Amino acid sequence: PAMAQTAEQKALVDAAKAQGIVGEKADGFLGFVSGSGDSALQQAVNAINEGRADLYRQAAARNGVSVAAAAAAAYEQVVSSRLRPGEYYQGVDGTWRRK
């Protein structure tokens, strides 16, 4: 299934990640490290998170687990390995850390 994001939204979010505005959360979704960005960035984060939620729901149904468990597994297996140096991620304790 295609992600709900556009190339422009991905580029906005990638730039915000590089600037430390947006980071990856342990629940498998994007979050704001500092501030909340402008409306275009907020819309981009929301679109990407909606696309991820769809994927997590599908994975949960396939694997007989909760959506939260599918999302956490995706973070562990995919998202965390794609973090670039300098990008932020949020641990399960809620603390933002820089890779």
All heavy atoms as an XYZ file, in Angstrom:
723
protein
N       0.826     -1.202      0.000
C       0.000      0.000      0.000
C       0.865      1.259      0.000
O       1.907      1.290      0.645
C      -0.808     -0.115      1.277
C      -0.066     -1.063      2.143
C       0.738     -1.945      1.236
N       0.420      2.243     -0.691
C       1.173      3.494     -0.768
C       1.004      4.300      0.517
O      -0.036      4.253      1.150
C       0.686      4.310     -1.955
N       2.042      5.012      0.853
C       1.953      5.900      2.002
C       1.085      7.094      1.623
O       0.978      7.431      0.450
C       3.350      6.393      2.407
C       4.259      5.287      2.920
S       3.739      4.611      4.488
C       4.428      5.807      5.594
N       0.487      7.732      2.608
C      -0.417      8.848      2.350
C       0.338     10.156      2.121
O      -0.276     11.190      1.946
C      -1.381      8.992      3.522
N       1.635     10.108      2.116
C       2.426     11.335      2.013
C       2.768     11.666      0.566
O       2.823     10.792     -0.278
C       3.723     11.197      2.805
C       4.690     10.227      2.147
C       5.829      9.813      3.030
O       5.759      9.948      4.230
N       6.879      9.287      2.452
N       3.015     12.951      0.319
C       3.510     13.378     -0.984
C       5.026     13.558     -0.876
O       5.583     13.591      0.224
C       2.889     14.725     -1.397
O       3.329     15.724     -0.459
C       1.367     14.662     -1.410
N       5.681     13.679     -2.020
C       7.131     13.912     -2.023
C       7.453     15.222     -1.311
O       8.451     15.318     -0.587
C       7.656     13.932     -3.448
N       6.603     16.206     -1.485
C       6.819     17.506     -0.830
C       6.726     17.361      0.689
O       7.535     17.932      1.420
C       5.781     18.517     -1.333
C       5.954     19.904     -0.743
C       4.886     20.892     -1.213
O       4.118     20.562     -2.138
O       4.820     21.979     -0.639
N       5.738     16.602      1.153
C       5.599     16.399      2.598
C       6.796     15.652      3.156
O       7.315     16.000      4.219
C       4.305     15.628      2.894
C       3.058     16.452      2.655
C       1.794     15.632      2.697
O       1.777     14.452      2.348
N       0.710     16.258      3.123
N       7.261     14.635      2.450
C       8.432     13.889      2.907
C       9.643     14.804      2.985
O      10.404     14.767      3.950
C       8.706     12.697      1.991
C       9.886     11.865      2.483
C      10.131     10.662      1.627
C      11.258      9.778      2.122
N      12.327     10.380      2.884
N       9.817     15.656      1.970
C      10.952     16.585      1.963
C      10.862     17.567      3.131
O      11.879     17.857      3.778
C      11.005     17.336      0.639
N       9.658     18.072      3.417
C       9.467     18.987      4.548
C       9.849     18.303      5.857
O      10.559     18.882      6.687
C       7.996     19.414      4.634
C       7.564     20.698      3.974
C       6.052     20.857      4.092
C       8.270     21.890      4.562
N       9.367     17.085      6.034
C       9.636     16.358      7.276
C      11.110     15.988      7.374
O      11.718     16.112      8.442
C       8.717     15.123      7.396
C       9.169     14.208      8.528
C       7.284     15.574      7.634
N      11.707     15.550      6.271
C      13.138     15.215      6.303
C      13.973     16.428      6.694
O      14.912     16.320      7.489
C      13.603     14.666      4.954
C      13.122     13.240      4.704
O      12.641     12.585      5.661
O      13.239     12.782      3.558
N      13.625     17.602      6.160
C      14.349     18.835      6.515
C      14.140     19.166      7.992
O      15.086     19.548      8.691
C      13.888     19.987      5.629
N      12.919     18.996      8.470
C      12.626     19.287      9.884
C      13.345     18.307     10.802
O      13.790     18.681     11.897
C      11.115     19.237     10.118
N      13.491     17.054     10.355
C      14.242     16.073     11.146
C      15.716     16.482     11.224
O      16.330     16.410     12.285
C      14.109     14.676     10.539
C      12.753     14.027     10.770
C      12.569     12.815      9.899
C      12.860     11.540     10.612
N      12.565     10.361      9.756
N      16.258     16.926     10.100
C      17.662     17.348     10.066
C      17.896     18.571     10.952
O      18.987     18.741     11.504
C      18.089     17.647      8.628
N      16.868     19.403     11.099
C      16.977     20.620     11.927
C      16.648     20.355     13.396
O      16.744     21.257     14.219
C      16.039     21.703     11.390
C      16.392     22.191     10.009
C      15.262     23.008      9.376
O      14.305     23.385     10.041
N      15.370     23.256      8.093
N      16.228     19.132     13.722
C      15.899     18.814     15.111
C      14.527     19.284     15.541
O      14.238     19.360     16.733
N      13.641     19.595     14.583
C      12.286     20.040     14.918
C      11.362     18.840     15.082
O      10.522     18.798     15.969
C      11.744     20.989     13.823
C      12.621     22.234     13.725
C      10.284     21.366     14.097
C      12.349     23.091     12.498
N      11.535     17.846     14.211
C      10.704     16.643     14.213
C      11.597     15.441     14.491
O      12.746     15.403     14.062
C       9.998     16.468     12.842
C       9.314     15.116     12.729
C       8.991     17.586     12.617
N      11.058     14.482     15.229
C      11.797     13.261     15.509
C      10.891     12.049     15.472
O       9.675     12.171     15.325
N      11.497     10.900     15.605
C      10.779      9.626     15.607
C      10.475      9.218     17.049
O      11.347      9.241     17.906
C      11.623      8.533     14.948
C      11.890      8.762     13.475
C      10.673      8.499     12.594
O       9.641      7.997     13.097
O      10.763      8.793     11.388
N       9.223      8.837     17.298
C       8.820      8.419     18.636
C       8.784      6.897     18.714
O       8.559      6.215     17.716
C       7.444      8.999     18.981
C       7.421     10.513     18.954
C       6.147     11.147     19.470
C       4.884     10.411     19.174
N       3.672     11.059     19.664
N       8.989      6.375     19.899
C       9.033      4.928     20.111
C       7.698      4.257     19.799
O       7.649      3.049     19.611
C       9.453      4.613     21.543
N       6.624      5.058     19.692
C       5.323      4.471     19.357
C       5.141      4.307     17.850
O       4.078      3.924     17.373
C       4.177      5.277     19.953
C       4.047      6.683     19.370
O       4.817      7.068     18.459
O       3.148      7.412     19.832
N       6.206      4.607     17.076
C       6.158      4.416     15.639
C       5.683      5.617     14.847
O       5.558      5.544     13.631
N       5.436      6.727     15.529
C       4.947      7.920     14.854
C       5.956      9.059     14.958
O       6.870      9.021     15.775
C       3.602      8.356     15.445
C       2.508      7.357     15.172
C       2.174      6.409     16.118
C       1.831      7.351     13.967
C       1.181      5.471     15.866
C       0.836      6.421     13.706
C       0.512      5.477     14.659
N       5.753     10.077     14.124
C       6.567     11.284     14.187
C       6.038     12.181     15.291
O       4.834     12.185     15.580
C       6.482     12.052     12.860
C       7.096     11.369     11.645
C       6.693     12.112     10.373
C       8.600     11.321     11.766
N       6.929     12.965     15.888
C       6.524     13.935     16.895
C       7.389     15.168     16.798
O       8.438     15.164     16.140
N       6.949     16.240     17.438
C       7.700     17.488     17.447
C       8.640     17.518     18.645
O       8.201     17.397     19.777
C       6.756     18.689     17.449
C       6.087     18.892     16.118
C       4.854     18.332     15.849
C       6.720     19.621     15.131
C       4.248     18.495     14.615
C       6.126     19.796     13.885
C       4.894     19.235     13.625
N       9.928     17.656     18.348
C      10.949     17.718     19.392
C      10.876     19.077     20.072
O      10.946     19.193     21.286
C      12.365     17.497     18.801
C      13.427     17.611     19.878
C      12.446     16.146     18.108
N      10.742     20.116     19.256
C      10.653     21.479     19.787
C       9.649     22.253     18.953
O       9.644     22.162     17.725
C      12.020     22.167     19.713
O      12.450     22.252     18.369
N       8.775     22.979     19.633
C       7.768     23.754     18.923
C       6.799     22.848     18.184
O       6.673     21.666     18.476
N       6.121     23.434     17.191
C       5.176     22.629     16.420
C       5.256     22.932     14.935
O       4.428     22.462     14.166
C       3.752     22.883     16.928
O       3.427     24.250     16.803
N       6.262     23.705     14.528
C       6.439     23.990     13.115
C       5.305     24.818     12.546
O       4.388     25.202     13.258
N       5.373     25.085     11.249
C       4.301     25.843     10.608
C       3.197     24.883     10.175
O       3.302     23.667     10.343
C       4.833     26.667      9.435
C       5.465     25.805      8.346
O       5.227     24.580      8.311
O       6.193     26.370      7.521
N       2.137     25.439      9.605
C       0.985     24.595      9.271
C       1.329     23.567      8.200
O       0.820     22.449      8.234
C      -0.214     25.451      8.851
O       0.091     26.167      7.669
N       2.192     23.909      7.237
C       2.571     22.942      6.196
C       3.298     21.759      6.813
O       3.051     20.603      6.444
C       3.432     23.618      5.134
N       4.182     22.032      7.770
C       4.909     20.955      8.434
C       3.957     20.118      9.283
O       4.042     18.892      9.289
C       6.056     21.510      9.281
C       6.894     20.465     10.025
C       7.486     19.435      9.066
C       7.994     21.138     10.822
N       3.039     20.774      9.988
C       2.061     20.032     10.789
C       1.231     19.106      9.908
O       1.011     17.945     10.252
C       1.142     20.993     11.543
C       1.825     21.715     12.676
C       0.932     22.768     13.330
O      -0.228     22.900     12.994
N       1.501     23.524     14.252
N       0.806     19.610      8.744
C       0.024     18.790      7.822
C       0.849     17.615      7.299
O       0.339     16.508      7.156
C      -0.492     19.635      6.655
C      -1.597     20.593      7.065
C      -2.021     21.515      5.923
O      -1.270     21.740      4.986
N      -3.221     22.050      6.030
N       2.130     17.854      7.014
C       3.003     16.798      6.512
C       3.182     15.706      7.564
O       3.092     14.511      7.257
C       4.353     17.381      6.106
N       3.428     16.107      8.813
C       3.584     15.138      9.903
C       2.292     14.338     10.070
O       2.318     13.107     10.198
C       3.989     15.851     11.214
C       3.821     14.925     12.426
C       5.428     16.341     11.120
N       1.148     15.034     10.029
C      -0.140     14.349     10.183
C      -0.370     13.346      9.053
O      -0.832     12.231      9.290
C      -1.290     15.350     10.243
C      -1.306     16.134     11.542
O      -0.730     15.716     12.535
N      -1.957     17.277     11.535
N      -0.049     13.737      7.812
C      -0.255     12.845      6.670
C       0.616     11.600      6.787
O       0.156     10.473      6.547
C       0.043     13.580      5.365
N       1.870     11.795      7.167
C       2.768     10.652      7.316
C       2.307      9.756      8.457
O       2.282      8.530      8.327
C       4.224     11.132      7.500
C       4.724     11.747      6.184
C       5.131      9.989      7.962
C       6.044     12.475      6.280
N       1.901     10.369      9.573
C       1.417      9.568     10.702
C       0.144      8.804     10.343
O      -0.037      7.657     10.770
C       1.205     10.440     11.935
C       2.503     10.746     12.655
O       3.508     10.070     12.459
N       2.492     11.755     13.489
N      -0.743      9.415      9.530
C      -1.956      8.712      9.103
C      -1.591      7.512      8.228
O      -2.173      6.440      8.369
C      -2.881      9.664      8.339
C      -3.577     10.664      9.238
C      -4.328     11.739      8.458
O      -4.606     11.545      7.250
O      -4.639     12.775      9.063
N      -0.629      7.700      7.344
C      -0.177      6.595      6.497
C       0.424      5.474      7.319
O       0.170      4.286      7.070
N       1.209      5.860      8.317
C       1.805      4.847      9.198
C       0.723      4.114      9.981
O       0.792      2.898     10.146
C       2.799      5.497     10.169
C       4.073      5.953      9.492
C       5.035      6.521     10.513
N       6.269      6.970      9.884
C       7.339      7.384     10.566
N       7.319      7.386     11.900
N       8.416      7.777      9.938
N      -0.279      4.852     10.469
C      -1.359      4.224     11.238
C      -2.064      3.164     10.391
O      -2.391      2.083     10.894
C      -2.348      5.284     11.729
N      -2.291      3.475      9.113
C      -2.913      2.489      8.219
C      -2.052      1.233      8.116
O      -2.558      0.114      8.194
C      -3.119      3.084      6.819
C      -4.255      4.085      6.765
O      -5.105      4.082      7.690
O      -4.295      4.870      5.799
N      -0.749      1.428      7.920
C       0.159      0.283      7.814
C       0.174     -0.533      9.106
O       0.184     -1.764      9.077
C       1.570      0.747      7.475
C       1.762      1.343      6.088
C       3.181      1.881      5.931
C       1.463      0.307      5.020
N       0.175      0.164     10.250
C       0.210     -0.527     11.539
C      -1.078     -1.324     11.760
O      -1.041     -2.431     12.299
C       0.440      0.453     12.686
C       1.738      1.221     12.600
C       1.873      2.463     13.202
C       2.844      0.724     11.900
C       3.061      3.177     13.128
C       4.030      1.439     11.816
C       4.132      2.664     12.437
O       5.293      3.376     12.360
N      -2.234     -0.749     11.348
C      -3.498     -1.472     11.490
C      -3.475     -2.748     10.639
O      -3.913     -3.813     11.093
C      -4.680     -0.586     11.085
C      -5.119      0.381     12.181
C      -6.445      1.041     11.863
N      -6.351      1.987     10.757
C      -5.989      3.266     10.879
N      -5.704      3.764     12.068
N      -5.936      4.049      9.820
N      -2.960     -2.639      9.424
C      -2.867     -3.814      8.540
C      -1.935     -4.872      9.126
O      -2.258     -6.066      9.119
C      -2.385     -3.395      7.154
C      -3.383     -2.534      6.408
C      -2.767     -1.905      5.163
O      -1.778     -2.395      4.629
N      -3.358     -0.811      4.701
N      -0.787     -4.439      9.624
C       0.175     -5.373     10.215
C      -0.411     -6.033     11.454
O      -0.229     -7.238     11.672
C       1.475     -4.648     10.561
N      -1.145     -5.257     12.265
C      -1.754     -5.803     13.472
C      -2.769     -6.885     13.112
O      -2.791     -7.955     13.723
C      -2.424     -4.685     14.276
N      -3.583     -6.613     12.099
C      -4.592     -7.581     11.676
C      -3.931     -8.849     11.141
O      -4.376     -9.966     11.444
C      -5.503     -6.964     10.612
N      -2.870     -8.684     10.349
C      -2.160     -9.842      9.783
C      -1.528    -10.709     10.860
O      -1.479    -11.925     10.737
C      -1.029     -9.363      8.852
C      -1.369     -9.325      7.402
C      -0.134     -9.187      6.525
N       0.922     -8.325      7.025
C       0.993     -7.003      6.830
N       0.065     -6.386      6.154
N       2.000     -6.311      7.311
N      -0.990    -10.050     11.889
C      -0.196    -10.763     12.889
C      -0.939    -11.061     14.191
O      -0.361    -11.620     15.115
C       1.084     -9.978     13.180
C       1.948     -9.854     11.933
O       2.274    -10.850     11.305
N       2.300     -8.629     11.573
N      -2.191    -10.655     14.277
C      -2.974    -10.934     15.472
C      -2.454    -10.243     16.719
O      -2.480    -10.811     17.804
N      -1.963     -9.006     16.550
C      -1.472     -8.234     17.691
C      -2.200     -6.893     17.731
O      -2.927     -6.554     16.800
C       0.060     -7.999     17.599
C       0.807     -9.328     17.644
C       0.423     -7.227     16.352
N      -1.983     -6.130     18.794
C      -2.601     -4.812     18.879
C      -1.903     -3.852     17.907
O      -0.757     -4.082     17.494
C      -2.492     -4.264     20.303
O      -1.141     -3.957     20.603
N      -2.600     -2.776     17.570
C      -2.019     -1.761     16.697
C      -0.782     -1.158     17.365
O       0.240     -0.937     16.709
C      -3.059     -0.669     16.352
C      -2.427      0.461     15.561
C      -4.215     -1.277     15.572
N      -0.856     -0.945     18.677
C       0.292     -0.383     19.400
C       1.492     -1.317     19.321
O       2.631     -0.868     19.143
C      -0.085     -0.111     20.856
N       1.247     -2.624     19.429
C       2.348     -3.585     19.342
C       2.941     -3.593     17.938
O       4.172     -3.656     17.779
C       1.859     -4.978     19.725
N       2.093     -3.500     16.919
C       2.587     -3.462     15.544
C       3.407     -2.202     15.306
O       4.458     -2.241     14.655
C       1.415     -3.533     14.564
N       2.945     -1.081     15.849
C       3.657      0.188     15.689
C       5.009      0.143     16.388
O       6.024      0.567     15.834
C       2.810      1.339     16.234
N       5.040     -0.384     17.604
C       6.295     -0.480     18.348
C       7.275     -1.413     17.634
O       8.473     -1.132     17.565
C       6.029     -0.974     19.770
N       6.763     -2.492     17.065
C       7.623     -3.422     16.335
C       8.197     -2.748     15.094
O       9.372     -2.924     14.759
C       6.842     -4.672     15.944
N       7.383     -1.954     14.413
C       7.858     -1.237     13.227
C       8.964     -0.257     13.612
O       9.964     -0.130     12.912
C       6.712     -0.493     12.555
N       8.789      0.418     14.742
C       9.818      1.344     15.217
C      11.119      0.581     15.469
O      12.184      0.984     15.014
C       9.366      2.075     16.486
C      10.466      2.928     17.073
C      10.740      4.183     16.554
C      11.252      2.466     18.124
C      11.766      4.964     17.068
C      12.268      3.230     18.639
C      12.525      4.476     18.113
O      13.544      5.243     18.617
N      11.007     -0.526     16.190
C      12.197     -1.322     16.535
C      12.903     -1.871     15.295
O      14.120     -1.835     15.193
C      11.789     -2.511     17.422
C      11.333     -2.133     18.803
C      12.486     -1.914     19.752
O      13.477     -2.658     19.676
O      12.379     -0.996     20.568
N      12.122     -2.396     14.355
C      12.690     -3.128     13.229
C      13.054     -2.241     12.047
O      13.953     -2.582     11.295
C      11.716     -4.209     12.770
C      11.462     -5.252     13.843
C      10.260     -6.128     13.537
O       9.679     -6.061     12.476
N       9.874     -6.950     14.504
N      12.329     -1.139     11.857
C      12.529     -0.350     10.643
C      12.976      1.078     10.943
O      14.036      1.516     10.505
C      11.228     -0.315      9.795
C      11.422      0.527      8.543
C      10.796     -1.719      9.437
N      12.149      1.788     11.689
C      12.360      3.230     11.865
C      13.680      3.527     12.559
O      14.458      4.360     12.085
C      11.175      3.864     12.630
C      11.425      5.330     12.907
C       9.888      3.685     11.836
N      13.972      2.847     13.653
C      15.185      3.162     14.415
C      16.447      2.929     13.591
O      17.437      3.643     13.745
C      15.231      2.368     15.720
O      15.270      0.990     15.459
N      16.399      1.952     12.674
C      17.585      1.674     11.858
C      17.799      2.724     10.769
O      18.882      2.827     10.206
C      17.472      0.287     11.218
O      16.409      0.260     10.287
N      16.771      3.507     10.472
C      16.873      4.524      9.425
C      17.215      5.905      9.964
O      17.340      6.861      9.195
C      15.560      4.608      8.645
C      15.297      3.362      7.833
C      14.080      3.521      6.981
N      13.822      2.294      6.236
C      12.701      2.045      5.590
N      11.736      2.952      5.572
N      12.539      0.923      4.937
N      17.359      6.020     11.272
C      17.720      7.318     11.860
C      19.114      7.720     11.390
O      20.036      6.906     11.405
C      17.713      7.238     13.389
C      16.347      7.200     14.059
C      16.505      6.850     15.524
C      15.639      8.530     13.908
N      19.244      8.969     10.993
C      20.538      9.478     10.560
C      21.223     10.180     11.730
O      20.559     10.675     12.635
C      20.348     10.474      9.416
C      19.780      9.840      8.169
C      19.754     10.846      7.029
N      19.243     10.218      5.825
C      18.062     10.494      5.292
N      17.278     11.382      5.849
N      17.687      9.887      4.188
N      22.555     10.240     11.706
C      23.260     10.968     12.768
C      22.727     12.400     12.892
O      22.513     13.067     11.883
C      24.715     10.959     12.300
C      24.810      9.722     11.450
C      23.468      9.626     10.753
N      22.471     12.810     14.125
C      21.962     14.150     14.383
C      20.451     14.220     14.491
O      19.914     15.199     14.984
N      19.743     13.177     14.038
C      18.288     13.187     14.142
C      17.861     12.768     15.545
O      18.584     12.080     16.256
C      17.663     12.250     13.097
C      17.802     12.766     11.692
C      17.127     11.884     10.649
O      16.751     10.726     10.947
O      17.003     12.356      9.528
N      16.650     13.188     15.910
C      16.134     12.900     17.252
C      15.170     11.727     17.247
O      14.455     11.494     16.286
C      15.409     14.131     17.808
C      16.359     15.193     18.288
C      16.882     16.131     17.408
C      16.746     15.253     19.620
C      17.766     17.109     17.839
C      17.634     16.223     20.060
C      18.135     17.144     19.172
O      19.008     18.099     19.604
N      15.190     11.001     18.353
C      14.237      9.929     18.576
C      13.821      9.985     20.035
O      14.561     10.468     20.894
C      14.829      8.560     18.223
C      16.012      8.163     19.071
C      15.857      7.338     20.181
C      17.292      8.624     18.767
C      16.938      6.980     20.968
C      18.377      8.273     19.550
C      18.198      7.449     20.643
O      19.279      7.108     21.425
N      12.624      9.519     20.297
C      12.088      9.553     21.657
C      12.061      8.140     22.198
O      11.493      7.236     21.577
C      10.673     10.138     21.630
C      10.109     10.425     22.996
C       8.720     11.017     22.892
O       7.856     10.465     22.238
N       8.517     12.159     23.512
N      12.696      7.967     23.337
C      12.695      6.650     23.971
C      11.355      6.356     24.615
O      10.488      7.234     24.709
N      11.178      5.122     25.062
C       9.917      4.744     25.695
C       9.652      5.547     26.962
O       8.516      5.661     27.400
C       9.855      3.224     25.983
C       9.767      2.431     24.696
C      11.040      2.775     26.804
N      10.699      6.131     27.534
C      10.526      6.954     28.732
C      10.070      8.377     28.391
O       9.857      9.192     29.283
C      11.822      6.996     29.553
C      12.973      7.667     28.817
O      12.820      8.039     27.621
O      14.047      7.817     29.426
N       9.941      8.681     27.100
C       9.469     10.002     26.689
C      10.559     11.038     26.481
O      10.278     12.169     26.090
N      11.814     10.676     26.740
C      12.930     11.602     26.602
C      13.428     11.633     25.159
O      13.645     10.574     24.564
C      14.091     11.185     27.526
O      13.616     11.138     28.871
C      15.247     12.160     27.429
N      13.602     12.845     24.616
C      14.156     12.974     23.268
C      15.667     12.849     23.349
O      16.298     13.433     24.226
C      13.790     14.334     22.657
C      12.352     14.430     22.241
C      11.362     15.086     22.904
C      11.761     13.859     21.080
N      10.181     14.947     22.208
C      10.403     14.198     21.086
C      12.255     13.071     20.040
C       9.518     13.800     20.089
C      11.379     12.675     19.036
C      10.018     13.045     19.073
N      16.227     12.080     22.436
C      17.674     11.889     22.370
C      18.128     12.137     20.939
O      17.373     11.944     20.007
C      18.034     10.458     22.772
C      17.703     10.137     24.200
C      18.050      8.673     24.509
N      17.800      8.363     25.887
C      16.615      7.999     26.386
N      15.571      7.904     25.612
N      16.481      7.745     27.668
N      19.377     12.512     20.801
C      19.955     12.741     19.467
C      20.848     11.581     19.107
O      21.667     11.152     19.910
C      20.732     14.051     19.488
C      21.153     14.506     18.125
C      21.801     15.862     18.218
N      21.639     16.518     16.951
C      21.723     17.799     16.766
N      21.931     18.596     17.774
N      21.574     18.306     15.561
N      20.680     11.082     17.889
C      21.516      9.964     17.449
C      22.898     10.465     17.116
O      23.087     11.501     16.550
C      20.901      9.273     16.233
C      21.746      8.113     15.752
C      21.063      7.309     14.698
C      21.973      6.153     14.317
N      21.440      5.334     13.285
